Amino acid sequence: MNAKVLSLILLAVVVLPGGCPAGASRTITGQVNVTRAGQTLPVSEAQVRIWPSDPGTKAELFDWEPVQNLRGVGVTRSSGQFEIGALTSAETHAEYELLKGWTYMIEVEVPGYYITTSDFEYSGGQAWVEMSIDEKPVDVLDTSGGVKDNEKELSRGAIRRE
């Protein structure tokens, strides 16, 4: 084989999809549920945020900028599932892959529910996280006896015209 044909074959192996084995993609997926009337139901439209909080003993080093700047954000679908595949810097807006070997904080926020946080270890590849959140009560019970007249209310006098 001549050198030109050999270089084209090597280029095809490197560039074409499926040409070389792909490494395990770094993704955090999960489920957000609520228990209502004894049933576990998915929560849709919940905002899910993750950020690395503590490096483990086998944590990847991250020297590009302060790790405190990094956040991953996702929104749950109607099935209650979410997927986060990258971290974005709040300062530089650069995108980085998830850091292996770190403890991550996860926060779930959706109107009508209490904000819920937890932590989990991420060792790499595809990780699964399940969160259960609590609904805020919608019925308000007034036990004060109702609204009473203000006995110290100022009375208005007569209007005089001159």
Residue pairs with C-beta under 8 A, 6 or more apart in sequence:
12 19
13 19
13 20
14 20
24 124
24 125
24 126
25 85
25 125
25 126
26 85
26 97
26 98
26 100
26 124
26 125
26 126
27 83
27 84
27 85
27 98
27 125
27 126
27 127
28 50
28 72
28 83
28 84
28 85
28 98
28 104
28 122
28 126
28 127
28 129
29 81
29 82
29 83
29 84
29 126
29 127
29 128
29 129
30 48
30 81
30 82
30 106
30 128
30 129
30 130
30 131
31 42
31 79
31 80
31 81
31 82
31 128
31 129
31 130
31 131
32 42
32 43
32 46
32 48
32 76
32 80
32 81
32 82
32 108
32 110
32 130
32 131
32 132
32 133
33 40
33 41
33 42
33 43
33 80
33 130
33 131
33 132
33 133
34 40
34 41
34 43
34 113
34 132
34 133
34 134
34 135
35 41
35 132
36 135
40 132
41 80
42 76
42 78
42 79
42 80
42 81
43 76
43 80
43 108
43 110
43 113
43 133
44 76
44 77
44 78
44 79
44 80
45 75
45 76
45 110
46 75
46 76
46 80
46 82
46 108
46 109
46 110
46 113
46 133
47 73
47 74
47 75
47 108
47 109
47 110
48 73
48 74
48 75
48 76
48 82
48 84
48 106
48 107
48 108
48 131
49 71
49 72
49 73
49 106
49 107
49 109
50 71
50 72
50 73
50 84
50 87
50 104
50 105
50 106
50 107
51 68
51 70
51 71
51 72
51 87
51 104
51 105
52 62
52 67
52 70
52 87
52 99
52 102
52 103
52 104
53 102
53 103
53 104
53 105
53 119
54 102
54 103
55 101
55 102
55 103
56 101
56 102
56 103
56 121
57 101
58 100
58 101
58 123
59 99
59 100
59 101
59 102
60 99
60 100
60 101
60 102
62 70
62 96
62 99
64 94
64 96
65 89
65 91
65 92
65 94
66 91
67 99
69 89
69 90
69 91
69 92
70 87
70 88
70 89
70 90
70 96
70 99
71 87
71 88
71 90
72 84
72 85
72 86
72 87
72 88
72 98
73 84
73 88
74 82
74 83
74 84
75 82
76 82
76 110
84 98
85 97
85 98
86 95
86 96
86 97
86 98
87 95
87 96
87 97
87 98
87 99
88 94
88 95
88 96
89 95
89 96
98 122
98 124
99 122
100 122
100 123
100 124
101 122
101 123
101 124
102 121
102 122
103 119
103 120
103 121
103 122
104 119
104 120
104 121
104 122
105 117
105 118
105 119
106 117
106 118
106 119
106 120
106 129
106 131
107 115
107 116
107 117
108 115
108 116
108 117
108 131
108 133
109 115
110 133
112 135
112 136
112 138
113 133
113 134
113 135
113 136
114 133
114 134
114 135
114 136
116 131
116 132
116 133
116 134
118 131
120 127
120 129
